[in-house]
Amino acid sequence: MSSPDPAVALRRALLLWGLGHIGVGRTTTGWLLLVAEVLAIVGVAWLTIGLADTSAHMVAYLTGVAFITAWAWQAVDAYRSAVKRRSQDIEATARSAAAAIGWLCLPLLAWGAGFWLLGTHAGTPAGVIDRFVTAWGRDDLDDTWPAEVSGPADEAAGLLGSGPGRFHDVRFRIVSVGDGRALATGESIHFERRDTRLFGIFPGSELVPVADRAVLELELRATPVPLPGGGDIGAVRWELVKASLP
């Protein structure tokens, strides 16, 4: 029986967990890893669906990172097993192996970027307010927002004038958070230049925002979110429930 090619074993392991181990004769380990991959994919999907847009989003995110880490570990383990079983010089395969393992950077980048873009939008009051402000500034408060929010928000936008520039000098800040509720306020501001000193020695100046008046008040509520199929880990999903004019 010919010695396994380490580079081939690595590429197979990157394709599916355990294929590399099966190729080097570690059949039992290979099949166990293949079953583990299926279970891990189901687990990551289960946690992502249930927790990605909640306060427990880091649980789902770190689970995905752990999955990719395990993916790399089993591929490296298969490669090392093939190296031990091969008697000839493997210098020529080392470079291709390094290039192959580098492909794991792609799913890691995709998971890292995609998770934060598609999830976490309701995990904190700040995330909900940011989503609201983006839609409000585009005059795009659709039916996904409660009427108790979109109605007063449209009225407040009308009082600011017309044109997209009317929102430029409005900032939102969270006033209070506690007992599953949060309050935020939107204020019209102007900027004032104030003198400063760098390191207490060099004179300079900075622009400081100064609030003029409140234009909109927001009320948020946290709703407990169980895991899909049951189970509670204390996760909550924040939602905007009411807007009002000062």
Secondary structure, DSSP 8 states (H G I E B T S, - for coil): -----HHHHHHHHHHSTTHHHHHTT-HHHHHHHHHHHHHHHHHHHHHHHHHTTSTTHHHHHHHHHHHHHHHHHHHHHHHHHHHHH--S--HHHHHHHHHHHHTTHHHHHHHHHHHHHHS-TTSSHHHHHHHHHHHHHTT---TTS-HHHHHHHHHHHHHT-SSGGGGTTEEEEEEEEETTEEEEEEEEEEEEEEEEEETTTEEEEEEEEEEEEEEEEEEEEEEE---TTS---S-EEEEEEEEE--
